Amino acid sequence: MSDSNSSSLKAYADSAIGAGQSVIGKVIGSAGDKANAESTKSKAEAEKAESHSVGKVGPMAFSSSGGVHADDPNRSEGSWNQTIGSGKESIGNLLGAEGLKKEGQQQNAEGKGQEAQGQLSDLGSGIGDRVQGTIGGMVSGLTGNREDQEKYRLMHDDGKVAQRSAEADIQKQA
């Protein structure tokens, strides 16, 4: 997209504009308004998709707007514990070792809880950074402090990546 600072709010606004154009096009029968409506709706869908997209490499997440976030360590440690626990459970089943099987089940369950704790931590801190970045950016914009405005924009973008990364992992598990 040409706008590197994608926004969910902008996507929703464009979607509403597209819906309005569609109604106008249907009421007056204008093919031009109908075409504009479809174009605006498509643009809104693309903006929303870009706003929610996050790339991941290991425990790092990135966005097209430049936001970067390192996952809470509990996320990767919890995932590791789930993997080891599942392995122990499988070996316990294979060998008929009930103790190893139960130990694996317990480690797997603890890993799930640990990963969830990390996801919630990232989700909460991401939302907090987005709010703080938005408010700080507005205040800096009003006072004309461009340096602080950029600092708060980066805080917002990094918070957005943390939030979207956690949301994506939570949705995978649902």
C-alpha positions as CSV (number, residue, x, y, z in Angstrom):
1,M,0.0,0.0,0.0
2,S,1.2,3.5,-0.6
3,D,0.2,4.6,2.9
4,S,2.8,3.0,5.2
5,N,0.9,3.9,8.3
6,S,-2.2,1.7,7.9
7,S,-4.9,2.1,10.4
8,S,-7.9,0.0,11.5
9,L,-9.9,3.3,12.0
10,K,-9.1,4.5,8.5
11,A,-10.2,1.1,7.1
12,Y,-13.5,1.3,9.0
13,A,-14.1,4.9,7.8
14,D,-13.4,4.0,4.2
15,S,-15.7,1.0,4.5
16,A,-18.5,3.3,5.8
17,I,-17.8,5.8,2.9
18,G,-18.0,2.9,0.4
19,A,-21.3,1.8,1.8
20,G,-22.6,5.3,1.5
21,Q,-21.4,5.6,-2.1
22,S,-23.1,2.2,-2.8
23,V,-26.4,3.5,-1.5
24,I,-26.2,6.7,-3.5
25,G,-25.2,4.7,-6.6
26,K,-28.2,2.4,-6.2
27,V,-30.7,5.3,-5.4
28,I,-29.7,7.5,-8.4
29,G,-28.6,4.6,-10.6
30,S,-25.2,6.0,-11.3
31,A,-22.7,3.4,-12.5
32,G,-19.8,5.8,-11.6
33,D,-21.0,6.0,-7.9
34,K,-21.4,2.2,-7.9
35,A,-17.8,1.8,-9.2
36,N,-16.4,4.3,-6.7
37,A,-18.2,2.4,-3.9
38,E,-16.7,-0.9,-4.9
39,S,-13.2,0.7,-5.2
40,T,-13.5,2.3,-1.8
41,K,-14.7,-0.9,-0.2
42,S,-11.8,-2.9,-1.7
43,K,-9.4,-0.2,-0.5
44,A,-10.9,-0.5,3.0
45,E,-10.6,-4.3,3.0
46,A,-6.9,-4.0,2.0
47,E,-6.2,-1.4,4.6
48,K,-7.8,-3.5,7.3
49,A,-5.8,-6.6,6.2
50,E,-2.6,-4.6,6.2
51,S,-3.4,-3.0,9.6
52,H,-3.8,-6.5,11.1
53,S,-0.9,-8.2,9.4
54,V,2.3,-9.0,11.4
55,G,5.3,-11.0,10.2
56,K,7.1,-13.2,12.7
57,V,10.6,-14.6,12.8
58,G,11.1,-16.6,15.9
59,P,10.2,-14.5,18.9
60,M,10.3,-11.3,16.9
61,A,7.3,-9.7,15.2
62,F,7.3,-6.9,12.6
63,S,4.7,-4.7,10.8
64,S,4.8,-2.8,7.5
65,S,4.6,0.5,9.5
66,G,8.0,-0.3,11.0
67,G,6.8,-1.6,14.4
68,V,9.0,-4.2,16.0
69,H,8.3,-6.4,19.1
70,A,10.1,-9.1,21.0
71,D,7.7,-11.7,22.4
72,D,7.4,-12.1,26.2
73,P,9.8,-14.9,27.1
74,N,6.9,-16.9,28.6
75,R,5.5,-17.4,25.1
76,S,8.5,-19.3,23.7
77,E,9.3,-21.0,27.0
78,G,5.6,-22.2,27.3
79,S,5.7,-23.4,23.7
80,W,8.9,-25.3,24.4
81,N,7.4,-26.9,27.5
82,Q,4.4,-28.0,25.5
83,T,6.6,-29.6,22.9
84,I,8.7,-31.4,25.5
85,G,5.6,-32.4,27.5
86,S,4.0,-33.9,24.3
87,G,7.2,-35.8,23.6
88,K,7.3,-37.3,27.1
89,E,3.6,-38.2,26.9
90,S,4.2,-39.9,23.5
91,I,7.2,-41.8,24.7
92,G,5.3,-42.8,27.9
93,N,2.5,-44.1,25.8
94,L,4.8,-46.0,23.5
95,L,6.8,-47.6,26.4
96,G,3.8,-48.1,28.7
97,A,5.4,-45.8,31.3
98,E,2.5,-44.2,33.1
99,G,4.8,-41.9,35.2
100,L,6.4,-40.5,32.1
101,K,3.1,-40.1,30.4
102,K,1.6,-38.2,33.3
103,E,4.7,-36.1,33.7
104,G,4.4,-35.2,30.0
105,Q,0.7,-34.3,30.4
106,Q,1.5,-32.0,33.3
107,Q,4.4,-30.3,31.5
108,N,2.3,-29.8,28.5
109,A,-0.5,-28.2,30.5
110,E,1.9,-26.0,32.4
111,G,3.4,-24.9,29.1
112,K,0.0,-23.9,27.8
113,G,-0.6,-21.8,30.9
114,Q,2.9,-20.2,30.6
115,E,2.4,-19.4,26.9
116,A,-1.1,-17.9,27.6
117,Q,0.5,-15.8,30.4
118,G,3.0,-14.4,27.9
119,Q,0.4,-13.8,25.3
120,L,-1.8,-11.8,27.8
121,S,1.2,-9.9,28.9
122,D,2.1,-8.9,25.3
123,L,-1.6,-8.1,24.6
124,G,-1.9,-5.8,27.6
125,S,1.4,-4.1,27.1
126,G,0.6,-3.7,23.4
127,I,-2.7,-2.0,24.0
128,G,-1.1,0.2,26.7
129,D,1.7,1.3,24.4
130,R,-0.8,2.0,21.6
131,V,-2.9,4.2,23.9
132,Q,0.1,6.0,25.4
133,G,1.6,6.5,21.9
134,T,-1.6,7.9,20.5
135,I,-2.2,10.3,23.4
136,G,1.5,11.3,23.5
137,G,1.5,11.8,19.8
138,M,-1.5,14.1,19.9
139,V,-0.1,16.2,22.7
140,S,3.3,16.4,21.0
141,G,1.5,17.4,17.7
142,L,-0.4,20.2,19.5
143,T,2.8,21.5,21.2
144,G,4.8,21.2,17.9
145,N,7.4,18.9,19.4
146,R,8.2,16.8,16.3
147,E,10.8,14.7,18.1
148,D,8.4,13.5,20.8
149,Q,5.7,13.0,18.2
150,E,8.0,10.6,16.3
151,K,8.9,8.8,19.6
152,Y,5.2,8.3,20.4
153,R,4.4,7.2,16.8
154,L,7.1,4.5,17.2
155,M,5.7,3.5,20.6
156,H,2.2,3.2,19.1
157,D,3.5,1.1,16.2
158,D,5.5,-1.2,18.4
159,G,2.5,-1.6,20.7
160,K,0.3,-2.4,17.7
161,V,2.7,-5.2,16.7
162,A,2.7,-6.6,20.2
163,Q,-1.1,-6.6,20.3
164,R,-1.5,-8.1,16.8
165,S,1.1,-10.7,17.3
166,A,-0.6,-11.9,20.5
167,E,-4.0,-11.8,18.9
168,A,-2.8,-13.9,16.0
169,D,-1.3,-16.6,18.3
170,I,-4.5,-16.6,20.5
171,Q,-6.7,-17.0,17.4
172,K,-4.5,-20.0,16.2
173,Q,-5.2,-21.8,19.5
174,A,-8.9,-21.1,19.5
